[in-house]
Amino acid sequence: MKDQRSYFEKADFHSDFPLQFLAAAFGLMLVLIELGLAHWPIFHGAAPNLSLVFIYYVMIYHSKLLPIFSIFLIGIFGDFLFSDLLGGRASALMLLAYVIQYRISRLQQSDFGELWLDFSISFTLISLFQLVLFMLINMAIPSLNPILFQIGVTLLLLPFGFLMMFAFHSLLQKMKVV
């Protein structure tokens, strides 16, 4: 007669899927918060890109929690809600994720000033990518003021976003979730 414990010892009961699901749900919630902020008169449709800050942070410090499919879902969800070019935000976010994965060892060892500069360059390039994509499809040049305002506000909110995510991460560590 075989020992029943040998079957259960080989099972992997610690899966990353629940945490990946929660990370994707939090990213989708941030897109909804962006939509709510876009209706405030101060932002006038150019809300800060909080989901990009979230993806940037998670891809650097917890890349296993946000697979590329979740990033695609966050981007497509944002495209639908903001009535953007379908796949424009999603492709830009996935491109950013691949660039971060390529440079992850350098980014993990950087201080916050270097991360802020890298995020500034990355977000500017993402906005430029979306602008060129829009111009190619619509054959028109949109107003650059809302785009520059969105870049500026997002860059100003980056320290606050990182602070909130560091606090949330320390809370998860105390609860022994991560």
ZIQUIZI-V610992 format. One record per backbone hydrogen bond with DSSP energy under -1.0 kcal/mol. NH is the residue of the N-H (numbers start at 0). CO is the residue of the C=O. Records with the same first field share a line. If there is no record, write none. Layout:
BEGIN
NH = CO + CO
END
This chain:
BEGIN
8 = 4
19 = 15
20 = 16
21 = 17
22 = 18
23 = 19
24 = 20
25 = 21
26 = 22
27 = 23
28 = 24
29 = 25
30 = 26
31 = 27
32 = 28
33 = 29
34 = 30
35 = 31
36 = 32
37 = 33
39 = 36
43 = 39
44 = 37
45 = 42
49 = 47
52 = 48
53 = 49
54 = 50
55 = 51
56 = 52
57 = 53
58 = 54
59 = 55
60 = 56
61 = 57
64 = 61
70 = 66
71 = 67
72 = 68
73 = 69
74 = 70
75 = 71
76 = 72
77 = 73
78 = 74
79 = 75
80 = 76
81 = 77
83 = 78
87 = 84
90 = 86
91 = 87
92 = 88
93 = 89
94 = 90
95 = 91
96 = 92
97 = 93
98 = 94
99 = 95
100 = 96
101 = 97
102 = 98
106 = 102
107 = 103
114 = 110
115 = 111
116 = 112
117 = 113
118 = 114
119 = 115
120 = 116
121 = 117
122 = 118
123 = 119
124 = 120
125 = 121
126 = 122
127 = 123
128 = 124
129 = 125
130 = 126
131 = 127
132 = 128
133 = 129
134 = 130
135 = 131
136 = 132
137 = 133
138 = 134
147 = 143
148 = 144
149 = 145
150 = 146
151 = 147
152 = 148
153 = 149
154 = 150
155 = 151
156 = 152
160 = 156
161 = 157
162 = 158
163 = 159
164 = 160
165 = 161
166 = 162
167 = 163
168 = 164
169 = 165
170 = 166
171 = 167
172 = 168
173 = 169
174 = 170
176 = 171
END
